[in-house]
Amino acid sequence: MENKNVNLLKSIFKAKEVGILLILILLSVLIQMKNPIFFTFNNLMDMGRNTSYTLIIAIGMTFVLIAKGLDLSVGSLLAICGLISALGMQGGIPVAVSVLLGLLAGAAFGFFNAFCIVKLKIPAMIATLGTMYMARGLVLVITKGQAVYPLPDSFTNFGKGSILGIPNVVVLAVLLAVAAHIVLTKTTYGRKVYAIGGNAETAGFAGINVAKITASVYVISGVMAALSGIMTAARMGSGQPSVGDGTEMTVITAVIIGGTSLNGGAGTMLGTVLGALLMNVLSSGMNLVGVSAYWQKFVMGLIIIVAVGLDQYQRSKRRS
């Protein structure tokens, strides 16, 4: 029995996510020592809410990166899809239908990315970068830089509401993360995503429809970005043209920190959750301890470099 417990502890501490969790705990304790407000219920709920918007997009990004892809368009899709839903509501379309329109728009943009990458053979970075600029341009053309408001109370009440004190968006993000974990680890589809990321050519020889699975992960990413944009509009009570600017880098960094490889074939949903939490705790913590906004940008940039560097280092170790 004792040996079993020892082996269990060893397996736990070998897990990639343990390192992120320990860093997260240490960082939280240090911030609490500098500012006791950190562990208050209201602040924790605020951090949970802010993390959830990132996490929802990061769920889709995890699928993309595991399949050895990249999606730089998610920040702009957040903005355009939230705006589409907001415009629908302002035009008298029922809330549920307007939300569905926003999600369908996210799926359409994701499909467009997939078409460019799979059929036109445009590199994922270039294709999604182009979509990023196109979507952001459409936002500015449609709104002329002006917010779209007011929105129905039933919509904004859900965005600002909570269940037993836990914000609705947090509950939604957790449910989506659990569902995504099950899909990746317990389904044939999830195994195919990992197989394609590990070696697309071998996956093709094994009978996997590489083009179809690759296209699907971009559609998932587009829908998740749209959902985050819709929830953002619900919280703010308006469709804002400037939201999501730079979100793509925060999301990608969170997913990489969580252990998902840029080179595909590796990653977990638990790691993504912890990565998103770590990014938000760091951002919130720097605000609470009074770190200059200029230095915050520097720190975030450094984290991106370190995260990608560690990913490349681990990959080279696995090869040797």
N, C-alpha and C positions, 0 to 999 in steps of 0.2 A: 504493500500500500504506500509505504514511504517512497519507494523508487518511482511509483507512478506519479506521486505528487511532485517529485523532483523533476521528472521528465516533462510534466505539464508546465512547470515553471520555466524550464529551459526553452520549451517550444514557444511559450508566450514571449519571452525576452528576445527570442530570435526573430520574431515578427517585425517587419519593417515599421509598422505603425507605432511600435513602442517608443522608438526614438523621437518621433514627432510628438507623441503624447507627453513624454517627459519634458521636452522643450516647452510645450504648451503650459504644463503645470508650473515649471520653473519661472517662465516669463510672467505668468499670472501672479505668482507669489511676489515677485520683485515689484510688479506694478502696484499690488496691494500695499506693499511696504511703503511705497512712495506716495500713494493716494488711497486712503481707506474707502473711498466711494466705489472702488472697482468691483468689489464683491457684493454690493447692495443689489437687491432684487431688481429694482428698476433698471440699473445699469446692465445687469446680466440679460434682462429681457430685450433691452435696446440692442445689445451686441448680438443676441440671438436673431433678432429681426433683421439687422443689417447683414449678418452672415448668410441668412436664408436667401436673400436676393442673389448673392454671389453663388451660393451652393446650388440653387436650381439650375443656373447656367452651367456650373461646373459638372453637374451630373451628365449633361449632354456632351460636354467637352471630354469627359473621361472616356466615353464610348469612342469619340473621334480619335483621341490620342492612342488608345489601346489598339485601334485599327491602323495605326501609323499614319494618321491624317493630321490636319491642322485647320482650325477655323478662327480666322481673325475678324469675322463679320459679326460676332455675337453682340458686341456693344451697340452697334448700329441697328441690328435687328430688334434688340430690346426697345430702342426708341421708336422705330417705325411701326412695330406691331402693337405696342401700347397706344400709339397715336391712332392707328386704324380702329382699335376698339373704342377709343375715346370719341372719335369722329362718328362712329356708328351710333353710339349712345346719344350724342348731340343731335343726330339726324332722326331721332325717334325710334331707332331699331331697339328691340328688347335687349336687356343686359346680357342674357345668356347667348343670344345670337351674335351680339357684338363681340363678346369674348371669343366665341367660336371663330368669327371672322379673323380676329387677331391671331389665333392659333393656326388657322389655315394659311394666313400670310407667312407666318414663321416656317411652316412646312414647305410652302412654295419657294421661299428664298433658300431653304435648305436643299430642296430638289434642284434649284438652279445651280447652287454650288456643286452638287453631285454631278449634274450634267456636264459642267465645265471641266470637272476633274476626271470623271470616268470616261465620258464620251469624247470630249475635246482634248483630253490628255494635258490640260493646263496644270502646272504644279499647284498644289493645294494652297500654298502661301500666296501665290499671285491671284488665283481665282477668288479666294475669300477676301483678299485685300481689295480687289476690285468691287466685290459685293459690298464690302464695308463702306467704301466711298459712295457707291450708288445709293445705298439705303440712306446714308446720312444726307446725301444731296436731296433725295426725295422728301425727307423730313423737313428740310429747310424750304424747299419749293412749296410744299403743301401748307406749312404753318407761317411762312415768312418770318420765322423766328419767334412767333407768338404762341403762348400756351393755349391749349384747348380746354376750356372749362365753362361752366360747372358741369360736374358729372352726377348721375343719379345717386341719391342717398343710399340706396340698397347696395350699390357697388362700392362706394367709399366706406360705408360702415363695415363691409366685409374686410376691406383692406386694412382698416384700422382696428378691427375687432380682435377678440381673443377668446380662448377656451380655458376656463379656470386660471386666468391670468397669463396664459401662454399665447402670444400673438398667433393669429390664424396662419400667417405665412410660415411661421416656424413649424407648426403642425404639418402643413402642406409639404414643406421641404423635407422633413423627416420621413414622411410617408413615401415620397418620391425616391428618396435615397434608399430606403428599405426595398422598395419595388425594384429599383435598378440593381441593387446587390443581388437579389434573387435571380433576375434576368441574366446577369453576368456569370453567376456561379452555378445556377441550377438548370439552365436551359440549353438546348442545342444551339440556339441563336447566339448566346453568350460565348459558348465554346468556339463558334465560327469567327466571332469578332477577334478573340484572342489568337486564333490560328492565322487569320489574315495579317494581324499585326506582327506575328512572329515570322512568318514567311508566306507572302501572298502567292508565290509561284507554287510552293508545296501544297498550300491550301487548295489551289485550283486543281492540282493533280488529284487531290483527295475527293474531288467532286463538289467542292464548295463554290457557289456562285459568287465570286469575288466582287464583281461589279455591283450586284444587287445588294450585298451586305454593306459594301463601302458606301453606296448611295444612301442606305437606310440610316447610317450613323450621322450623316449630315442633316437628314431630315429630323432626326431626334434632336440634334443640337439646335436646329432652327426653332423647333417647337418649344424647347426648354428656354431659349432666349426670349421667345415671344411671351411665354408664361411669366417669366420674371418681369418683363416690361409691363404686362397687364397688371400684375400685382403692385408694381411700382406706381402705376397710374392710379390704382385704387387707394393706395396709401396717401399719395399726394393730392388726390382729388382733382387731378388734371393730367392732360397729356403734355409733357414737357419736351421741347425739341432738343434740349441739351443733355438729357439723361443718357447714361451709358457710355459717355465719352471716356475712353481709356479702360473700360471694364474688361475688354478682351485680355489685356495683359495681366490684370489682377486674377482673372479666372484661370488662365493658363498657368500662372505661377502657383496658384493654390493647388491645382491638380498635380503639377510636377513635384511640389513640396510633399504632396501626399503619396508620392512613390510611383506615379504613373510615368512611364518612360516616353520621352519624345521619339524614341526609336521603335515604339510599338511593342505589343505582345505582353505587356506587364502593367499592372495597376489594380487597385481595389477601390471599392466605393467608400469603405471605412477610411482609407487614406485620404480620399478626396474630402470627406467631411472634416477630418482633422486639419487638412491643409487650409480649407476655407476658414475654419475657426482660428487657426494660427494667424492668418493674414489679417483677420478682423481684430483679434486681440492685440496684435502688434500696432495696427493703425489706431485703435481706440486708446491703447496704452500710451502711445506717444502723445496723443492729445491730452490725456489726463496728467501726464508728468511734465507737460509744457514744452515738448520738443517743437522747434520751429517747423513750419510747413515746408520750408525749403529743404531742411534736413530729412524730413519724412520722405520726400521724393527721392533723395539720395539713397536712403535706407532701402526703399522699395526696389530701386534699380539694382542695388547690391544684392538683394535677396534673389532677384531674377537670375543674375549671373552665377551666384553660388548654387542655386537650385539646378540650373542646367549643367553647370560644371560637375556637380556631384553625380548627376544622371550619366554624363559621359564617362566619368571615372568608374562608376559601377559597371557600366557596359564594357569598358576595356578590361576590367578585372574578370568579368565573366568569360571574355574571349581567351584570356591567358591561362 
